[in-house]
């Protein structure tokens, strides 16, 4: 069994709340718009990390993280990319990757909108954890946590980190 912490759209911001959830995971997955190489370094120091770059990420981050990754985790085939759309409205690149890799789980970010959806056409679970950072239009910072065991995705939880603007109790150690 693997406990996964899924985040996206940190935009260079990684606070202590996020780090505390990382410590309870076996792996951390980041679906792009990382923002600063230091965010990758800090996450990698905590747990094994799988990350893709997003549209705001620098050339330095693009050297550290690919555009997409396809892999198997505990019997579940996974595809992670930053910009995908969502079931019924995938962009052309995402649609092509889904058709090639035939994943059971598609993970993306970009929209800053938390989504958990079944794709009945391609027969996979679609996850977008929303945004964990403080930049963007989202109101509440969110993450997803779940387990993968023997080919099953289970115990999916939405974690709300609080309002994007209410950060008086957090520490930004990435500056």
C-alpha positions in Angstrom: 0.0 0.0 0.0 1.2 3.5 -0.8 -0.2 6.7 0.8 -0.1 9.5 -1.8 -0.2 13.2 -1.1 -1.2 15.1 -4.3 -0.7 18.8 -4.8 -0.5 21.3 -7.6 0.0 25.0 -8.3 2.2 25.9 -5.4 3.6 28.8 -7.4 6.7 28.9 -5.2 4.8 28.7 -1.9 5.3 25.7 0.5 4.1 26.2 4.1 4.4 24.1 7.2 0.9 22.8 6.9 1.8 21.2 3.5 5.0 19.8 5.0 3.1 18.2 7.9 0.8 16.4 5.4 3.9 15.3 3.4 5.4 13.6 6.4 2.3 11.3 6.6 2.6 10.2 3.0 4.8 7.5 1.3 5.0 9.5 -1.9 4.3 13.1 -3.0 3.0 13.9 -6.4 3.1 17.5 -7.8 1.0 18.3 -10.9 2.9 21.3 -12.0 3.2 25.1 -11.6 5.9 24.4 -8.9 7.2 28.0 -9.1 10.6 27.6 -7.5 13.3 24.9 -7.6 13.5 25.1 -3.8 9.9 23.8 -3.6 11.1 20.6 -5.4 14.2 20.4 -3.2 12.2 20.7 0.0 9.6 18.1 -1.1 12.3 15.6 -2.3 13.9 16.0 1.1 10.7 14.9 2.8 9.5 11.9 0.7 9.9 10.4 -2.8 8.6 12.9 -5.3 7.0 12.6 -8.7 6.5 16.0 -10.3 5.8 17.5 -13.7 6.4 21.1 -14.7 3.6 23.6 -15.4 3.2 26.5 -17.7 4.7 29.1 -15.2 7.7 27.0 -14.5 11.2 28.2 -15.4 13.8 26.4 -17.5 15.5 25.3 -14.3 12.4 23.5 -13.1 11.9 22.0 -16.6 15.4 20.4 -16.2 14.2 18.9 -12.9 10.7 17.7 -13.9 9.3 16.5 -17.2 6.1 17.7 -19.0 4.3 14.4 -18.1 5.0 11.1 -16.5 3.3 7.7 -16.9 4.0 5.0 -14.4 2.6 2.2 -12.4 1.9 2.5 -8.7 0.8 -0.5 -6.7 -1.0 -2.0 -9.8 -2.6 1.3 -11.0 -1.4 2.9 -14.2 -1.0 6.7 -13.7 -0.6 9.6 -16.0 0.4 13.0 -14.6 0.5 16.2 -16.6 -0.2 19.9 -15.8 -2.8 21.0 -18.3 -5.3 18.4 -19.4 -8.8 19.7 -19.2 -11.3 17.3 -17.7 -13.5 14.3 -18.8 -15.3 15.2 -22.0 -13.2 18.3 -22.5 -9.5 17.2 -22.7 -7.1 19.2 -24.7 -5.5 17.5 -27.7 -2.2 16.7 -25.9 -4.0 15.1 -22.9 -6.3 13.2 -25.2 -3.4 11.8 -27.1 -1.5 10.8 -24.0 -4.6 9.2 -22.5 -5.2 7.2 -25.7 -1.5 6.1 -25.8 -1.0 5.2 -22.1 -4.6 4.1 -21.2 -4.2 5.1 -17.5 -6.5 4.1 -14.7 -5.7 7.4 -13.0 -5.2 10.8 -14.7 -3.8 13.6 -12.6 -3.5 17.3 -13.6 -3.4 20.8 -12.2 -3.6 24.2 -13.8 -7.2 25.2 -13.2 -6.9 25.8 -9.5 -10.2 24.0 -9.3 -10.4 20.8 -7.2 -12.0 18.0 -9.3 -12.6 14.4 -8.7 -14.4 12.8 -11.6 -14.9 9.4 -13.2 -14.2 9.4 -17.0 -16.7 6.9 -18.3 -15.4 7.1 -21.9 -11.8 6.4 -21.1 -12.6 4.5 -17.9 -10.3 6.2 -15.5 -10.4 8.4 -12.4 -9.6 12.1 -13.0 -8.0 14.0 -10.2 -7.1 17.7 -9.9 -6.1 18.7 -6.4 -6.8 22.4 -6.9 -4.1 24.8 -5.8 -1.9 24.6 -2.7 -0.2 28.0 -3.2 -1.3 31.5 -2.5 -1.2 32.9 -6.1 -4.3 32.6 -8.3 -8.0 33.1 -8.1 -8.9 30.2 -5.9 -10.3 31.0 -2.5 -9.4 27.8 -0.5 -6.0 26.1 -0.8 -6.5 22.3 -1.3 -4.6 19.0 -1.5 -5.7 15.4 -2.1 -4.7 12.4 -0.1 -5.4 8.8 -1.0 -4.1 5.3 -0.9 -3.3 2.9 -3.7 -3.3 -0.8 -2.8 -3.5 -3.9 -5.0 -4.8 -2.0 -8.0 -7.3 0.1 -6.1 -7.5 3.8 -5.3 -9.1 4.1 -1.9 -9.6 6.4 1.1 -9.6 9.6 -1.0 -9.7 12.8 1.1 -9.8 16.4 0.3 -7.6 18.5 2.5 -8.4 22.2 2.9 -5.4 24.2 4.0 -7.5 27.4 4.6 -8.3 30.5 2.8 -5.7 31.7 0.3 -5.4 35.1 1.9 -5.5 33.9 5.6 -1.8 33.0 6.1 -1.0 34.6 9.4 -0.3 31.2 11.0 1.9 29.8 8.2 5.5 30.2 7.5 6.8 30.7 3.9 10.3 29.1 3.9 10.8 29.2 0.2 11.8 32.9 -0.1 
